C-alpha cells in the first residue's frame, strides 16, 4: 500500500502485513510502529495519533511515546 513518506513526502510503501515502511526516494526503512511514532512527533496535526490505538481508556491517558509499544 502506498502512504506518504514522513521524511521526503513522496510515496512510500507500507508492507501488506503492516510490518514496515520503506521509501525508495530517500531510503527510509522503519517498522510501522516507528513510523507512527515519527509522524506523531513531527507533524502537529497527528500529535494525538497514539490515542487512536487505545480504544476505551476509562479516563486514563495513552501514556508517553516511550511507554507505547
Residue pairs with C-beta under 8 A, 6 or more apart in sequence:
1 13
1 14
1 16
2 11
2 12
2 13
2 14
3 11
3 12
3 13
3 14
3 21
4 10
4 11
4 12
5 11
5 12
5 21
5 23
5 25
5 26
5 28
6 28
6 35
6 38
6 39
6 42
6 43
7 23
7 26
7 28
8 23
8 25
8 26
8 28
10 23
10 25
10 26
11 23
11 25
12 21
12 22
12 23
12 25
12 28
13 21
13 22
13 23
13 24
14 20
14 21
14 32
15 21
15 22
15 32
18 32
19 31
19 32
20 29
20 30
20 31
20 32
21 28
21 29
21 30
21 31
21 32
21 34
21 35
22 28
22 29
23 29
30 38
33 69
36 49
36 50
36 53
37 50
37 65
37 68
39 46
39 49
40 46
40 47
40 48
40 49
40 50
40 65
41 65
50 62
50 65
50 68
51 61
51 62
53 62
53 68
54 62
62 68
